Amino acid sequence: MALVTDLLDWLQGLPEPGLVAAAGGLVFAECTIGLGFIAPGESGLLIAATTATTVARFLTLWAVVTVCAALGDSVGYALGRRFGPRLRETKLIRKYGLDAWDKAASVLERRGAWAVFFARFLPVLRTLTPAAAGASGLPFRKFLPATAAGACCWSLGHISIGAALGEAAKQVEGALSTGFLVVAVAVIGVLLFFLLRFKKRKALESTEKAEQPEEPVRSTG
């Protein structure tokens, strides 16, 4: 029984507008401060991307997700702009991302709009940076191009990965027995769980390194 193929065929058989809307909605929610800690936007996008089997499907999903990600970031920016540094003291931020908020604010102070672009690729910071940018007073005319470019590149990368994984899974399944495939899927699921946790930890470590000042060059004279 072709488990993976059947699952992918079922996903691809779902109404495309609903599937694209669901992926866009999850991404929008993840990018909006508060919902980003519970909405599986990245995972949902990878699953939806397995259905991008044609150029039209790929481009449609890419466009919708890019817009939803940029809109979600803009909502976070507006909240940061409205409530300012007080947002840092809210129960949600203190519980889930106080250290990440401080790191985002520090990098924003040093890198400006570039921090907004690169934060898109870092878990946790992806959710907090837009609000921190609004609270820091970064002009929206600088924020919007940076977050739009980041959303475009991020969504392109994830949709490409998801589409490639979907096609590879079909190819691999043809060469494996069903029993082995079930075990392989279970192992992959466990590995993905720990990979996501590892990515979050590395994201915070990368930010810490970015904050460290460069050592002055010592004179030998």
SVG drawing of the C-alpha trace seen along z (x, -y; Angstrom):
<svg xmlns="http://www.w3.org/2000/svg" viewBox="-12 -56 69 60">
<polyline fill="none" stroke="black" stroke-width="0.4" points="0.0,0.0 1.5,-3.3 1.0,-5.3 2.9,-8.4 1.6,-8.5 -2.0,-8.2 -1.5,-10.9 0.1,-13.3 -2.6,-12.5 -5.2,-13.2 -3.6,-16.6 -3.3,-17.5 -7.0,-16.5 -8.1,-19.1 -9.6,-22.4 -6.6,-24.5 -8.1,-27.8 -8.8,-26.3 -5.4,-24.7 -3.6,-27.9 -5.8,-30.0 -5.0,-27.6 -1.3,-27.8 -1.4,-31.6 -3.5,-31.9 -1.1,-29.8 1.8,-31.8 0.0,-35.1 -0.8,-33.9 2.8,-32.8 4.1,-36.2 1.7,-38.0 3.1,-38.5 1.3,-36.3 0.0,-33.8 3.5,-33.0 4.1,-30.8 1.2,-28.5 0.6,-28.6 2.6,-26.0 3.1,-28.3 6.4,-26.8 5.2,-23.2 1.9,-24.0 3.7,-25.7 6.0,-22.7 3.0,-20.3 1.1,-22.6 4.1,-22.9 4.1,-19.2 1.0,-19.9 2.9,-22.5 3.3,-20.1 2.8,-22.6 4.2,-26.0 0.8,-27.6 0.3,-26.0 3.9,-26.9 3.5,-30.6 0.1,-30.9 1.2,-29.5 4.4,-31.6 2.5,-34.8 -0.2,-34.2 2.3,-33.1 4.6,-36.1 1.7,-38.6 0.4,-36.9 3.9,-36.8 4.4,-40.5 1.0,-41.4 1.5,-39.4 4.8,-41.2 3.1,-44.5 0.5,-43.8 3.3,-43.0 5.0,-46.3 1.8,-48.2 1.4,-46.6 4.9,-47.6 4.4,-51.1 1.2,-51.4 2.3,-50.1 6.1,-50.8 8.4,-49.3 5.5,-48.5 4.9,-45.5 8.0,-43.9 6.4,-43.8 3.3,-41.9 2.7,-38.5 3.1,-36.8 6.5,-38.2 7.8,-37.7 6.7,-34.0 7.8,-33.0 10.3,-35.5 11.8,-38.1 15.4,-37.2 14.6,-37.0 12.9,-40.4 15.9,-42.0 18.2,-40.4 15.9,-41.5 15.9,-45.1 19.7,-45.1 20.3,-43.8 17.7,-46.3 19.6,-49.1 22.8,-48.1 21.6,-46.8 18.3,-48.5 16.2,-47.2 18.8,-44.4 17.8,-42.9 14.2,-42.7 15.2,-40.9 17.5,-38.3 15.2,-37.7 12.7,-36.2 14.9,-33.1 15.2,-32.7 12.6,-30.9 11.2,-33.0 13.0,-36.1 10.8,-35.9 7.8,-36.5 9.2,-39.2 11.3,-41.3 8.5,-43.1 7.0,-44.3 10.4,-45.2 11.0,-47.2 7.8,-49.1 8.6,-49.8 12.2,-50.9 10.8,-53.6 12.2,-52.1 10.4,-54.0 7.8,-51.9 9.2,-53.0 12.3,-51.0 10.6,-48.2 8.2,-47.3 10.7,-46.6 12.9,-44.6 10.1,-42.4 8.6,-42.0 12.0,-40.9 12.5,-38.5 9.0,-37.0 9.6,-36.5 12.9,-34.7 11.7,-32.7 8.5,-31.5 10.4,-30.6 12.9,-28.5 10.3,-26.6 7.9,-26.0 10.8,-24.7 11.9,-22.4 8.3,-21.1 7.8,-20.5 11.1,-18.7 10.4,-16.5 6.9,-15.6 8.4,-14.4 11.3,-12.6 9.0,-10.8 7.1,-9.3 10.3,-8.2 11.6,-6.6 8.4,-4.9 8.5,-3.0 11.7,-1.3 10.8,-0.5 8.5,1.9 5.5,0.5 6.8,1.8 10.1,0.2 8.4,-3.0 6.3,-3.2 9.4,-3.0 11.2,-5.5 8.3,-8.0 8.2,-7.6 12.0,-8.2 11.8,-11.2 9.0,-12.6 11.1,-12.4 14.1,-13.9 12.0,-16.8 10.8,-17.5 14.3,-17.7 15.5,-19.6 12.9,-22.4 14.0,-22.6 17.6,-22.7 16.9,-25.5 15.3,-27.7 18.3,-27.2 20.7,-28.0 18.7,-31.1 19.2,-32.6 22.9,-31.6 23.4,-33.3 21.8,-36.5 24.1,-36.5 27.1,-36.3 25.8,-39.1 25.6,-41.3 29.2,-40.7 31.4,-43.7 34.4,-43.2 37.7,-43.0 39.9,-46.1 43.1,-45.5 46.1,-45.7 49.0,-47.7 52.3,-45.9 54.3,-49.1"/>
</svg>
